[in-house]
Amino acid sequence: MAETGRLRSVGGGRAKRTGRPRPAGNGIDIPMLIVMAGLMLFGLLMIYSTSAYNAGEDPASFLRTQLLAEGLGVVAIILIVLMPYRVLEFLGKPPARYILIGVAIFMMLLLKTPLGITAKGATRWIRLGPLRVQPAEIAKVALIVYLAGYISEAPKRVNTKLGYGLPMGVAVLLAGLVYGVSKNLSSAIIIMGIAVMMLFLATKEWKWQLICYPGLASVAIWGVLKYVNSVDDVTKLNYRFKRILIWRDPGAYLLDNGYQTLQALYAIGSGGITGKGIGKSVQKLGTIPEVHNDMIFSVICEELGLIGAIVVLVLFAVLLYRCLLIAFSAADSYGMLICMGVMLHIAIQVILNILVVTNTMPNTGVSLPFISYGGSSVVFLLAEMGLVLRVARENEV
């Protein structure tokens, strides 16, 4: 068995069984299903708790919409788990993987057509009959499958400049479209994060990456901060640059997004160790804008306290650990990379959401996986989990 970078690789072929732990339960990872179900049920509870007051005449309207989305996601899991493994393998091979990227690009461009739905100054959804779909979520799934197929097909290729540059170029194209067309910076960051980490794990040329990427990030942050500090009239700043000022001093920008950030911090602080109890949040009563979306973690802290927040983070840690176990026991390198890509996606999104809610980084509008309100997000996240569960099932064959 060959080794590629820090990951076991077999050049896209089948690997021999190893002595590593395997998921139990006839090929279905039962612990993962339990944790997923727990996060989803808890998310439904918190969505109802945070949205009922602001939902108008029907307090359960947001809850029902989320239930429908989760139902579609569960159907996606079942279909993916039951499909033949060769279908999953086919999606990672040319031309299928290039078609997936093409579909993701096409869906992004549909935002510029009458199908695009504009809400709160941003066009991030398209209407397909009764459904609203966020193309950025399709791009994330497509990129994971594309990278898994590309890397496992010829592992040594990513150690060359061209072999490394091609998939990175695809990621930059997707991230650029996501940001340029939909102004969705958080999804663009997540897409680039997935690509950088998957390629980092796959290549032996990792030392220069440890220097290059942190170095570039540091220079970019320094340049942005220097530019923001040099502007005398803050009203002339782009709203994204204003978010940096808000992050540094939310109390000085109460008429802007600083109000949301400050109220979220009040919610976190008032929860204490044990919280006020489910349903007893004060900050959710029209105080925190969009509290059932990106800022839902602040109400978790207020109602369940530090203990509740830690429990939620532990559940995510267990979910990521199960993804890692399945990856290490995968039947081939393609399945392993699929699992690693999904694990990285969830990890990046959880970390960014917590950092934003606690004002550790500027607000970028990142949802908390499986818990925040959002139809497209939960459907495609569950579809990704279906891919992981399909790999787990193959491990037992």
N, C-alpha and C positions, 0 to 999 in steps of 0.2 A: 504494500500500500504506500503510495507516494505521499509526500508532505508538500503542501503549497502554502507559503506564508505561515500564519498561525493556525490554519484550518486543515483538517484532514481532507485530502482530495484524491479522487480516483479517475480524474480526467473525464468525468461524465459517465463512467461505467458503474457497474454494481460493485459495492464494497463487500468484503467478507464481514461476517458478524464479529463484533468485538465483545469484550467482557463488560462493556459499559452498561449502566442501568438502562432499562427499557420501560416505557409506559406499560401499565398492566391493564387488563380488561378487554381481551379479545381484539387488541389493536386500537382501542379507543382509550385515550388518556382521560381516565375518570377524574383524577384530581384537577386537571385543567378544566374539565366541564363544570365541576363543582365551583371552582373559583370564578369562572366566567359567569355562571348563573348567579353567584352571589353578588358580583359587581353590577350585573344588569338589574337585578331585583333591588339592590340598594340604590342604584341610579334612578329607577322608577320612583322609589320612595322619596328621594331628594328632589326630583323634578316636580312631583306633586306638592311637596312641602314648600318649594321655592316659587312655584308658578300659580298656585291656586288663588292667592290674594290678588294677583294682577291679571288673571285670565278672563275677567269680565263675567258675563252671565253664566258661563259654564266653567267652573273651577277645574274640571278634569280634562279640558280640551287638549292641553299640552301633553298630559299623561297618555291620552288615547292615541295621539299622533305618534308619540314615542313607542308605544306598544305595537302599533302597526309596523313601524320601521324595524323594531326588533323581531317581529314576526317574520318579515321579509328576510332579515338577516339569518334567522334560524333556518328558514327554507333554503337559503344559499348554502349554509353549512352542510345541511343534509345532502343536497345535490352534489356538492364538491366531494364530500366524504365517500359517497356511493359511486362516484365516477371512476372508471378504470384509471390506474396510475399512468398508463401510457398516454392518456389524454393530457394529464398534467405535464408529462415529459414533452409532449408535442408542442405545448404552449411555449416551452423554453427554447425550442429549436427554430432556426430560420426556415421559412419566412415568417412563422407564426409570431415570434417575439417582436419582429419589426412591425407586423400588422398591429400588435397590441399598442406599441408606441404611437403608430399612426392613428389609431382610434383615439388614444388619449389626446393627441394634438388636435384632431378633428373636433372632439368634444369641447376642447378649450376654445377653438375658433367659433363654435356655435354661440358662444356668449356674445359675440358681436352681431348676431342675427336677431330677428324678432323673438326667437325662442329664449333669449337671455332675460333673466328676471333681475331687476334692480331693486335693492332694498338698502336703505340707510346709506345711500351714496355709493354703493358698490354693486357690481354685476358679477355675482359668483355662482348663480344657479341657472339651469336651463329647465324649461318645462317640457316634459315628454308625456303627453296625455295628462293623467291625473297626478303624475309624479314630478317632484322637483329633485333634480340631480345636480350635485356639485362636481364638476369635471376634475377639480384638483384631487379629489379622493380617488378617481379613476387613475389619474397620473401616478399616484403613489403605488397602487397595486401593480400597474403595468411596469413601473420601474423595477420593483422587487423581482418580478418574474423575468424581466429582460436581463437584469444583472446576474441572477442565479443561472440562467441559461448560458449567457455569454461567458461567465467565469468557468463554469463546470465543463463547457465544451472543450476548452483548451487552456488549462490552468496556467501554463507557463507564459501564455500570451500577455497577461496583465503585468508581467515584469518588464515589458518593453514600453518605450515611450508611446508608440502608436497604439499598442494594445491596451494601454492604460488610458490614453487620451480619448479614444473613441467612446467608451461607455461614460466617461466623465463629460464628454461633449453632449451626449444624449441627456444626461442629468441637467446640465446647464441649460440646454434648450427647453426642457420641460419646466424647470424652475423659472427661467426667463419668461416663458409664456404665462405661467401661473401668475407671476407678479405683474407682468406687463399688461395682460388682458383683464385679469380680475382684481388686481391690486391686493392680492392675498399674500402678504409678506410671510406670515407664519407658515403657510403650506410650502412656499418656496424654500424657506429655511429647512423645513423637515425633509423635503425632497433632496436637497443638497447634503443634509446630514446622513440620510440613508445611503446615498451614493459614496460619500467619503468613507464612511465606516465599513461598508461592505467591501470596497476596494482595498481599504487598509488591511482588513482581515485576510484578503485573498492574495496579496502580493508580498514577495520577499523584500521588495524595496521599500521597507517601512521606515527606515531611519530618517530619510529625507522628509517624509511626511510629518514626522514628529516635530521637525524644525519648521517646515514650510507652512503648514496650515495654521498652527498657533501663531507663527510669525506674521503671516498675512492678516489674520484676525486681529492681532494686537495693533498692527499699523492702521487697519481700517477703523478700529475703535478710536485710536488716538486721533486720526484725521477727522472723524465725525465730531468728536468732543471739542477739538480745537476749532472747527468751523462753527459749531453752535455757540461756543463761548465768544467768538469774534463778532457775532451779529448783534448790533445795537438795538434794532427794532425787532422784537420777537414775533410781531404780527406778520413779518415778511417770511418767516420760516415755513417750510412745508410741514404739514400736520405730522409727518413721521419724525421730523426733527423736533417738533414741539413735544412729542412723547418722551424724548430724552430729558427735556426740561421738567416735565411732569414727574418723571421717574426720580429725578434728583430732589424735587421739592413739590410733592403733590398738593400740599396745603396752599401753595401760592397760585394754583390753577384750578380753583374749585368750580369755576364756570366752564371748565373744559373736562377732559378725561381724568383730571386730578381728583374730581369728586368721587368717581367710581372707585379709584384706587384707595383713596382715604377711607371711604365707607367699608371697603373690603377689609382693610387693616383693622378698623374698629371692630368688625365682626370677629375677626380672628382673635384679637386681644380680649374681647369680652367673653369668649367661650371658656377661657381658663383651662383647667386640667380635665374636668369631666363634662363641661358644656351645660347649656341651659335645658337640654332635653329636645327630642324630636318635635318639630312643629312650633317651637317656642322662640325662634329667631326673631329679633326686632329689626335688624338691618334689611331683611328680605321684604319688609312691608313697604315697598315702593322706594326704598332708599338706595339700594344698589342697582343700577341699570343692568338689564340683561343678566340678572342673578342666576337664572336657571341654565345659562350657557357657560361662558368662560369663567365666571366668578363663583361657580357653585361650590368650589372647595372652601371658600371663605365661610359659607353657611354651614358646611360640614363641621368646620372648626368651631363655629359659634354654638351649634346645637349639640355636638358630640364632644367638643373640646379636643385637647391634645391627644387624649387616648383614642378617640374616634379617628382623628387624622392619621395616627400611627397605624391603626388597624387597616385603614384603606391602603396606605402605602405598603404594608406587609402583604396584603392581597395582591397588589400589583407585582411585588417582588416574587411571590410564589408563582404567579402567572408567567413572568419572564424566566424564572428558573425552569419551569416545565418546558417552555420553548427551547431552552438551552439543552435540556436533557434529550428532547426529541431530536434536536439538531445533531448532537453527538452520537446518537444511535441510529441516524438515518441510513437508509439502504444505499444511498448514493450521494455524491457531493452536491448534486442539483437539489435534492430534497433538503440537505443540510443548509444550503445557502438560502433556500426559501424560508426556512424556520428562522435563520439568523436575521434576514431582512425584516420579517414581521416583528421579531423581538426588538430590533433596533428602532423600528417605526414607533412601537408602543412606548418604549423607554424614552425616546426623544420627546414624544408628545407629552408624556406625564411630567418629565423634568421641566419642560418649558412652561407648562401650565402652572406648576407649583411656583416656579420662579417669578412668573408674571403676577400671580395672585398675592404673593408675599412681597411684591415690589422689589425683588432682587434683580430684576431686569426690566427694561421698558415694556409697556403693554404691546403685545403683538396679536392678541385675540386667538389664543390656542385653547381648544376644548379639552376637557379631561376625558380620556377614552372610557367608553361604556357607561359613563355617569352623566356627563353634560348632555343637555338637550340638543338633538341634531339628527335628522333622519339619514342623510347621505353618509355622515360620518359613521354612525353605528352599523349601517348595512354593510359598508365596505370593510369596516374593521372586523365584523363577524365573518365576512367572506375570506378575509386574510386568515382568521383563526381556523376557518374550514380547510384552508391549504395546509396549515400546520397539522391539523388532526388527520388529514389525508396522508401526510408523510408518516405520522405516528402509526396509522393503520398499516401502512406498507412495511413498517419495521417488523411487524409480527408475521408477515407472510413467509 
